[in-house]
Amino acid sequence: MEQQAIVQTLAEVEKQHILSVLDTMGGNKSKAATALGVSIKTLYNKLHQYGLMVSRKKTVESAPSEQ
């Protein structure tokens, strides 16, 4: 039986890591940014870049955008 490798792009890995850290920090973006070693502005830019909707209460994935 042949094994199938799961291939993810760096962007997909980064997006999932950001979401994981946000979840660990209870959605607190300031704490997540610190844990990630980036500024809060960089975190917000990444959330926007990956199509994640940002609200005060939670961060959720939005519908994929056409690129």
BELZI-V914484 format. One record per backbone hydrogen bond with DSSP energy under -0.5 kcal/mol. NH is the residue of the N-H (numbers start at 1). CO is the residue of the C=O. E is the energy in kcal/mol with one decimal. If there is no record, write none. Layout:
nh->[NH;NH]
co->[CO;CO]
e->[E;E]
//
This chain:
nh->[5;7;8;13;14;15;16;17;18;19;20;21;22;23;24;25;26;27;28;29;32;33;34;35;36;37;37;38;43;44;45;46;47;48;49;50;51;52;53;53;55;55;60;62]
co->[3;5;6;9;10;11;12;13;14;15;16;17;18;19;20;21;23;22;25;27;28;29;30;31;32;33;34;33;39;40;41;42;43;44;45;46;48;47;51;60;53;58;53;51]
e->[-0.5;-0.7;-0.6;-2.2;-2.8;-2.6;-2.3;-2.2;-2.6;-2.4;-2.3;-2.7;-2.6;-2.2;-2.5;-2.2;-1.6;-3.5;-1.5;-0.9;-2.3;-2.6;-2.0;-2.6;-2.3;-1.0;-0.7;-2.5;-2.2;-2.5;-2.4;-2.5;-2.7;-2.3;-2.7;-2.4;-1.5;-3.1;-0.6;-2.8;-0.5;-1.4;-1.5;-2.4]
//
